[in-house]
């Protein structure tokens, strides 16, 4: 998906062209030649100003009425653009509105629908000039040239937008693959490190711990079988063995308690995402267990890929707070937003992961205000430990 900045830049250039049409018609209104201005100025200006309003709504410069979709806006733009041209069929200026409409449709609709829009608008050009040929004696060559020129300009503008969309989609796919690959690498690294840590802790407990326990018992027996100076050395050795056993137990306990450190893993996910500036704030004041950390990682990864795929955002803000009350993950982008959220596989998977650990996920969005997701996991009560 194209970013909002790119769409805004292209849209602004198109809007300048639309405004230029109105300026030219306004400037020629005082000409004595009756053909230099619309035959019905009030109707033309009404259609033109309504077209400008629809165009501004499409660019998010004006608030969108509730329930109005992109499809409805494109249909309105096509109808009003044709009205603007038919009320004043000037191939040099008002036809610009048809070119802008074709480009706008290419932002929203698939190629076949865009071709249909170009065909309808080109037919309107042919109808307007056909009427001029029949009633005003315009040369047939002007009809042919106008249809060919306006149709080709519309096709060219739509093709440029379509090409830009395809390039943006290719960059998005590459960025998503990059983010998913980095997430997979991070999770694999974390899983391998945790598995190795747990293996070492088990070996310390099962091998060294048991042998030290046996040594303490043997020294306890030996302390009853010797006397004098020998008994003092046995007692000292038993004390050292007990201390060493305590150190091993403490080390094993710390290794089992040391959950994943969220911040470096999250920074690894959020670093250098192509086409997206990810700001990350992590407050890790409480312990984070392995499966909870994995849910947080998966949530942030899904937020990054969804933002790249669907939002057209330039910035994504991620906040993770882990404290005694639990874990809160909040993501917020500056993308297009939507009036109706339709959960896909990614969003459904995020919600299922949080719910599986007793948590919840809430999402929100509105047109022009991006997308937010807030996931919460409850705090865990540390389980009792023994060796």
N, C-alpha and C positions, 0 to 999 in steps of 0.2 A: 504494500500500500504506500502511496505517495505521502510524504510528510505534509503536515499542515502548512509549514513554511513554503514548500514548493507549490502547493495548490494555491496558497494565498498570493504568491508572486505572479503566477500565471493568471489567476483570477483578477488581480489588480490591473494587469496589462490589458486584459479583455474588457474590464469595466471602463478603462480610459477610452477604449475604442467606442464603446457604447455611448459614453458621455459626449464624445466627439460628434457622433451622429446628431444628438440633440442640439449641440452648439451650432452645427452647420445649418440645421433646419431653422433654428431661431434666427441666425444671421441672415438667411435668405428670405425670411418672412416679409421683409420690407421691399423686396424686389417687385418691379412692375410686371414682370413676366408671370402670368398665372400658373405656368407649369413648374415654377421654381420653388413652390411650397405645396403642402398637402391641400387637397381639395376640401377636406373637412378637418380643419385644424383641431377643433375640440376633440373629435374622435381620435385623431392621430396622437395628440398629446396624452390623452387618457390611456391609450394602449401603450404608448412609449413609457410613461411614468410607472404604470403597473409592471411593465417588463423590468424596469430598473429596480423596483421594490423586490420582485421575485429574485432577481440576480443578487441583490444584497443579502437576501435571506439565504440563498445558496452558499454565499461566501461567509455566512455567520456574522455579517456586520449588522444584521437586524435580527431580533428574536424570532424564532420559528414558532408559528402557531401550534398548539397541541394537536397531535395526530397527523401533522403534515409530514409526509415522507419525501425522500429524495426523488422517488419516481413521480410523485405528484408535482413537485417543483419543476422537474424537467418537462413534463406534459404542459404545465402552465407556461413555461418559457417558450416552448415550441408554438403553442397557440397564439401567444401574444406577439412573438417575433413575426409570425406570418401575418398577423393583423397589422403590425407596424409597417411591414413591407407592402402589403396589398393596399393600404390607405395612402401610401406615397411610394410607388414603385420606382425608386431611383437606384439603378445598378451601381452607381458610384458611391453611395453613402448608406441608404437604408438597408441595402443588401448585406452590409457589415453585420447587422444584427443576426442575420441567418447564419453567417459564418461563426459568430460567437456562440450561438445556440448549438450548432453542431459540435463545436469543441466542448461545450458544457455537457452535452449528452454523452460524449466519449469518456468523460470522467466517471460517469455513473453506470451507464448501460453497456451490455456486451456488443460486439461488433455488428451482429445482425440487426439489432434494434437501432444502432446508430445509422446503418445504411438505410433503414426504413425512414428515419428522420430526415436524412439528406434527400431521399427520393421525394418525400412529401413536400419538403421546402423547395426543392428544385421544380416540382410540379406547380407549386404556387407561383414561382417566378415565371414559368411558362404561361400560366393562366393570366397573370397580370399583364404581361407583354402581349399575349394573344389578344386580350381585350383591347389593348392599345392599337394593335395592328388592324383590328376589325372596326374600331369606332373612331380612331384618331388618325388613321393613315400612317402609323409608324412603319418604317421599313421592316420587312421580314428578317433581314440580316441582323437587325438589332435584337429581335426575338431569339434567333439562334445563338448569337454571340453571348447574350445575357444568360441564357440557360447553361451554355457550356462553361462560361467564366464563373458564374455563381456556384454551379454544381462542383466544379473542380476546386474552387477555393474552400468550399465546405469540406470536401473530401480530404484536401490537404491539411486543413486545421485538425480534423478528427484523427487523421493518420498520425500527426505529430503528437497529439495527446495520447493516442493508443500506444505509440512507441515509448513515450515517456513512462506510461503506466507499466508496460512490460519490463522496462529496465528497472523501474522501482521494485516491481515484484521479484525480479531476479536478485536484486540486492537484498531484498527482505528475506528471500529463501536462503541466501548465503549467510546472512546474519543469524537467522534462526538456527541453521545447521551449526554455525560456530558456537552459539550459545548452548545448544544441546550437547555438542561435543565437549565443551568445557565443563558443563554440569556433570556429564557422565564421567569425565576424568576426575573431577573433584570428588564425586561420590565413591568412585573406585579407589581413589587414594585414601579417603577416609576409612572406607570399609577395610582395606588391607591393613592400614595402620592400627585400627581398633582390633582386628583379628590377631595381629601380631602382639599387641599389648596384652590382650586377654590370654593368649597362649603362654607368654612369658610369665604372667601372674599365676596361671595354673601350674606351670612347671615349678615355679618357686614354692608354691604351696604344697604341691603333691610330692616333690622330690626333696628339695632342700628343707622345707618345713618339717616333713615327716622324719627325715634323717636327724635333724637337730633335736626333734622331740625324743627320738630313740637315744641320742647321745646324752641328753639330760637325764633320762631314766637310768642309763648305764652308769653315769657319774653319781647319781643318787645311790645306786646300789654299792658302788665302789667306796663311797664315803663311809659306809657302815663296815667295810671290810678292812680298812687300813686305819692306822693311828699315827700319832706324832706328826712329823713334818710332812709325810706323805698325805695325811688327811687334809692338811691345810692346802696343799697344791690341788688335790681333787676338788675341794670345796671352791677354790678359786676358779678352776676350770668349769665347774658346774654353773657358777655365777656368770661367767663369760658366755657359756652356751645358752643360758636362759636369756641373757641380754640380746644375743644374736638372734635367737628365735623370736623375741619380741620385735626386733628390727625387721625381720623377714615378714612377720605378720603385718606390721605397719605399712611396709612397702607394698605388699599384696593388696591391702585395703585401699591405699592411695591409688594404685593402678586401676583397681576396679571402680573407684569413685570418679576418676578423672574422665568425665564425659567429653564429648567433642567440643572443641573451641569454635564457636559459631563465627566470630568476626573474620578470622583469616579465610575461612571457607567461603563466606558470603562475598568478601572482597574479591576472591578469585572468580566467582561467578559474575560479578558486576563490572569487572575491569575490562576496558577496551571493547565494549559491545559496539559493533559497526552500526552507525546511523542512529545511535541512541545514547544519550547522556544519562547514566544511572548514578544517582546520588544515594549513598548508603549511610544510615545512622544505626549503630548497634549499641545497645546498653545491656550488657550481659552480667547482671548483678547476682543472678541465681544459677544454680546448677541446671544443666540441660542434658537430659538422658538421650541415648543414642537414637531411638526411634522418633523422639520429639525433634531432635536436630535434623533428622532426615526429612520430616514433614516440612520444617521451615525451609530447608534447602530446596525441596521440590516446589514449594509455594513460590519462592522467589524466582526460581527457574521458569516456572509456568507464567509468572507475571511478565518476565522479560520477553519470552517468546510470544505471548498473546499481544503484548504491546507492539512488538515488531510486526506481527501479522495483521492486526486488525485496527489499531488505533490511529495510525498516522502521527504518533506523538514524536516529539523531539527529546522530551525529558521524562524520566521515571524516578519518583522518589520512593525509597524503601526505608521503612523504620521497623526495627526489631527490638523489642524490650523483653528481657527475660529476668524476672525477679521473683520474690517470694510468692506473689499472687498468681504467677503463671507466665505464659509467653504470649505476646501480642505481635502479630506481623501485619503491617499496614503498607499497601502499595498504592500509589496515586500517580497517574500520568496526565499529560496535557494534550491528549488526543482529541479526536472528534467527539467522542461520547455518543450516546444513543438514548432514545426515549424508551425503548423496550430492550431488555437484556434477554437474549436467547442463549442459555447455557450450552456450551459445546462439550466435547470430551475432556478438554483441559480443565475447564471450570468445574465440571462435575467431578473429575478426579481429585481436584484440590479439596472440594467440600467433603468428599468421602474420606480422604486422609485425615482431615481434622476431626470429623465425627467418629472415626475409628478409635481415636485417642480421647474421646470424651469432650472434644472441642466443638467449635462452630466457625462458619465462614459467612460473612455478609458482604454483598457487593452492591455498588450503586453507580449510576451514571445518568447524565442528562446531556442533550445536544449542546456541543460547544464547551462542555465542562469536564471532559475526560472521563476516566473510569477509575473507581476506587475499589479495593478489596481489603477487608479486615478479617484476619483469622486469629482465633484465640484458642489456647490450650491451657487446661487447668494445671495448677502446681501439683507436683507429685510428692507424696510423703515417702522419705527414704525408707527402704525396707531394712529390717534387721540383718546383720551380717555375722557370720561365724567362720572359723577356720578349722 
